Amino acid sequence: MKDSQDPMVAQKRHRAVTAVFGIFLLGLAAAVIASSDSSTRLPAALAAVALAVLGVDALVSAVRGRRAWVSRLGPLP
């Protein structure tokens, strides 16, 4: 099934929640960077980059009406 045919992606509410979650992930990435100290700078930067990439993808997916990478992870145990 193509993303454009997915009923969950077509709903405006789902797209809005995906966009808000993307903004949350970007804010979380900024918080990870802000709270890191000199001994955890590299791991914090790697985690922040991963969170930022997922956040940007969620925002772009919400605008374009396709499934985000985050939505393809589940269901997790």
N, C-alpha and C positions, 0 to 999 in steps of 0.2 A: 504494500500500500504506500503510495506516495504521500509525502507530508501534506500536500494540499488537499488530499482526500481524507486525512485523519480528522475525525469529528472533534477531538479535543483541541486541536490546533485552531480550528475554525472559530471556536467560541471566544468571544471578546474577553470574558472573565478569565479564561485560562491564559490568554495572552497577557492580560494585566498582571496576573499573579506571577507569571514568568518574568516580566519586566521588573516587578518589585523585588523578586528574588535575585535577579541580576544586580540590581542596585545594592541590595544587602551584601552580596558576595564582594562587590567592589569596595564597599565600606569596611567589610571584614578584612580585606587585603590591606587596606590603609591602616587599620588598627593593628594588624600583625606587624607591619613595618614600624609603626610608631611605638609599639611596646617592646621591641627587641632591644637588646643591649649588645655590647661589643662581642660577647662570647657566643651569642646566638644569631649574629647578623646574617651569615650565609644560609642556615636552615630557614630562618624567618623570611629571607628574600625569596628562596625557592618556593616556600609555601604561599607567599603573597603573589608570586607570579602565577602559580597554578589557580589560586582563587580568582585573580583578576581575569585570567583567560576564560574561566568558566562564567564569570560575571558578564564579560563583554559578549560572549557567545549567547548567553541567555537574553541579553538586551537585543542583540541583532536578530535572534530567532523570533522574539516577540514582535519586532517591527516587520519582519519578512513573513511571518505566519508559518514558521516551520518548527519542528521539534528541536529543543535545545539538547546539548550533550548531557546536561544534568538529568534530563527526563529519561534518557536512554540508559541510565545506570541501574535502575531498579528492576524488580524488587530485590532488595538486599536482605540477607538473613538477619 
